[in-house]
Amino acid sequence: MPPEYPRPAPVAAKVAQSFARSMGLLTLRLVTGGALLFWRAWAQAEGAWSFIWQKTPWDLPQNLSAMGFPLALPLGLALVLLVLVSALFLMIGLLTRLSALILATLAIVASALYHAYPAAAETAVLYAGACLACAWIGPGAFAIDRVLLALTSRRPHS
C-alpha cells in the first residue's frame, strides 16, 4: 500500500493556478507588445521622425500610396502612432482588450495586404493570434487594468 501524501488544499491550488495564469498572460503581453513596439513600430517611428525633421525618404507612405490608400502620409503617421501607443498599452496592461483588438485588426489587414509575401503575412498572422488571445483572455492580475478596476470598484464606507 503506497504511503499517503498530504494533498494540497484547494485554496492553495487555486492560488497557484491563478498565479501561473497571470504570469502566462504577463509573458504573452510583454513578448507580443514588446516585439510589436521595438521591432515594428519603433523602426517606423524612427523613419517618420527622420522624414519629418531631416527630410530623408520614408517608405511607409510610399507603400501605402502604391496600394491605393488616400492621404498616405497622414495615414502612415496615424498608423505608427496607433501601433506605438497600443503596443505600449498592451505591455503595461492598460486598456488591454482594446489595445489588443486594435493591434489584431491592424495585423489582419497587414496579412491581407502582404499575402504575396508569405514571410510578412505569416508574421502578421502570428501577431494577430497573440493579440486576439490577449483580447479574449484579458490582462491578468499583473496589469494596470486590474489596479484601475480595484480602485474604481471600491465603495465609500457608510
N, C-alpha and C positions, 0 to 999 in steps of 0.2 A: 504494500500500500504506500503510494507516494506521500511525502510529507505535505502538509497543508501550509501554504504560504498565505500570509495576510493579503487580502485583496485591497486595492486602493479604494478609498472612499469615493462614492460617486461624485461628490463635490470636487475633490482633487482632480479627478479625471476630466470633469467638465472645464475646470480652470486650465488644465494643461492643454486640452483641445482648443479652447478659446485663444490661449496664448500662441499656440502653433499656427492657428488660422490667421491671427493678426500679424504674426511675423511673416507668414507667407504673403499676405496682402501687401505689407510694407515692402517686402522684397520685390514683388511684382510692380508696385507703383514706382519705386526708386529706379529699377532697371529700365522699365518702359519709358518713364518720363525722362530719366537721365539720358538714355540713348537718343530719344527724340530731341531733347534740348541741346545736348552737346554735339551730336554728330549730324543732326539735320538742321535744326532751326538756327543754331549759333553760326554755322558756316554761311547760311543765307543772310543772317543779320549782319555779319561782317561784310558780305558782298553789298548789301544795301547801304551800309554806312560808308563804304568806300565809294560807291556810286554817287551818293548824295554829296559828300564832302570833298572827295578827291577826284570826282568825275571819271572814275575807272569804269570799265564795262561790267555789267551785271547781267548774267544770263537768264535769271528767272523771268523778268518782264518780257524778254525776247521770246522765251519758250512759251509763255502764256499767250503772247500775241500770235505766234505761229500756230497755236492750237485754236485760234479764233476767239479768244476771250477779249471783250472790250475793256478799255481802260486798264491795260496790263500793268502799268507802273503803280497806280494806287491799289490795284488788286494784289499785286506782289507784296507791297508794303503791309497791307492788311493781313495777308496770309502769314507772313513772317511774324508779325506781332501777335497774331492769334495763336500760332503754334508755340511761340516763346512763352506766352502767359499761360496757356493751357498746360503745357508740359511742366512748367514750374509748379502750377497749382496741383497737378496730378502727383508730383513728387512729395509735396508737403501735405497733401491731403486736404486741400481747401477747394470747396465746390467740386469734389472728386467726380461724382457721377456726371455732372455737366461737362467738366473738362475732358473726361474720358470719352463721352459721346461726341464732342466736337472733334477730338483727335481721331476717333474711329471713323467719323464721317469723312474727314479730310483724307485719311489713309485709303478708304474705299474708293473715293473719287480718284486719288492718285493711281491706285492699282488699275482702274478702268482706263485712265488716260495713258498709262505706260504699259498697256498689255503687250505691245510689240517688243518690250524689253523685259524678258522673263525675270531677270535678277531683281530689277527695280520693283516689278509688280509683286514678286514673292515677298520682298521685304515689306512692302506696303500692306500686304495681306496679313503678315505676321504682326505688324504694329496694330492693325485693326483688330485682330483677335485678342491681343493682350489688352487693348483699351476697352473692348467690349466686355471682357472678363472683369475689369475694374469697375465698369459701369454697372454690371449686373450684381456683382457681389458686394460692392460698396467699399468704403475706405478702410475698414478695420478699426481697431482700438487706437492705433498709433497714428492719428491724423488730427489735423486742426478741426475738421468737421465734427469729430467726436467731442472735442473740447467745447466748441460752439454749441453743440446740441445740449451738452450738460449745463452750460451756462444759461441757455435760453429756456430750459425746462425747469429750472428752479423756480419755486413759488415762494413768495414772501411769507414769513411766518405771521399768523394771525394773532 
